[in-house]
Amino acid sequence: MSDRRLSNRVTRAPNYTGPTLVMGFFNLLWIFGVIWSLFGFPAVMAAGWLINLGIDRLRRD
């Protein structure tokens, strides 16, 4: 019975903050590349500006 209790012990979840930020960077990079190839650099600048506005809006709340 004691072996069963040890195997059901709850462990701490791993911290995935670093890998999440890296994957977010790479996803943003390829999405900006697609936008740049389809619409040009001003569209990438506009998309970046809109993303920045959204982040600022979330930060204020």
N, C-alpha and C positions, 0 to 999 in steps of 0.2 A: 504494500500500500504506500509506503514512503517513496518508492521509486516513481510511482505515478504522480505524486505531488511535485516532485522535482522537475518532471518533464513538462508540466503545465505552468511553469513559472513564466510570468510576463517579463519580457526583456524590453529594453529601450529601443526606440526606432532609430535607424541611422539618419544622420544629417545629410540631406541631399541638396543643400543650398548651393554649394559650389557647382556641381554638375548641372543644376537647373539654370544657373546664370550663364554657364558656358553654352548650353544648348540654346538658350534664348538669344545669345549673341549670334550664334551661327545661323539660327532661323531668321533673325532680323537681317543678317548679311545677305543671305541668298534671296530673301524677299525684296530687299532693296536692289539687288542685282537684276532681278526680273523686271521690276518697275523701271529701272534705268534703261534696260534694253528695249522695253516696249514703248516708253513714253519720254525718255530723256532725263537729264539730270535735274531740271527744275521740278519735275514730278517727285523725284526722290527727296529734294529739299522740302517740298510741300508736305509730303508724307511724314518726314521727320519732324517738321514743325507741328503737325497735327498730333503726333504721338507725344511730343513734349507738352503740348497743351493738355492732353488727357492725363498725363502723369502729374502735372501741376495741379490739375483739378482734383485728382484723387488725394494728393498730399494735403490739400487744404481741409478736407473733410475729417 
